Amino acid sequence: MTQESTTSPRGVQDAVVLAAGNGDRFRHQSPRSKLLTSIAGTPLLIRTLNAAQQAGITTVHLVVGYDAEHVVELASSAAPPGLRVHAHLNRDWRLENGVSVLAARPCLDDRPFALLMGDHLFDERALQRLRSAPRRPGETLLCVDRRAVPLEVAEEATRVRMRGGRITAIGKGLEPYDALDTGLFICDPSVFAALEESCRSGDTTLSGGIRHLTAAGAVRGVDIGDARWCDVDTLDDVPQAEQVAAPMCPA
């Protein structure tokens, strides 16, 4: 009996960071992107870029759309030294985030990459854990959180159902579920074909593409352990984000 070979994604150096949305649930007086919002003294986007670099990422493909000029200006002026940032414009940013992932495809040369949400704070240890996890050829890894969370958090989050380490279902409102999707991925290039197929069926979300991969048994969950993360969807999330950010992502 032969064993299927595995590789470690530790060599993954590229990350796609999704920063194109208008944050329509993040209501405030400024017309600027919510990614410019200060979290414990540092803009949300810069916290994401800092954590990516601390986890070993050297090149970020930043997908922008809404308020693109100011988002790119911030990334250009305040990204951590040594991190290469390339901006990609998604002109269809009003569609869901799966379209933004496809916007970065031409620059990745069919190689695996990390996929990060620009509005998620995360402890760099979570991405380090993903980068060090073994990955079978064709497999995409998703960092999942199995810990108990308040009901209001679970209601807002994307949920996953698992069998062993394999993810079998993903979506908002999924019942029953075993863990939460943290928004941190190591993606195999096969994700692009899955996203295209999902878009053709009318579902332009990232989760739609991931569902196509789960149906093929090609997505595995990697537990986040005790690392911290936070999804900043609304102004009400900012106080929690500041509590999470202060000890984990120094400015």
Secondary structure, DSSP 4 states (H G I P E B T S, - for coil): -PPPP-B-GGG--EEEEEE----TTS--S--S-GGGSEETTEEHHHHHHHHHHHTT--EEEEEE-TTHHHHHHHHHHHSPTT-EEEEEE-TTTTS-HHHHHHHTGGGSTT--EEEEETTEEE-HHHHHHHHHS-B-TT-EEEEEE-S---HHHHHHSEEEEEETTEEEEEEET-SS-SEEEEEEEEE-THHHHHHHHHHHTT--SHHHHHHHHHHTT-EEEEE-TT--EEE--SGGGHHHHHHHHHHHS--
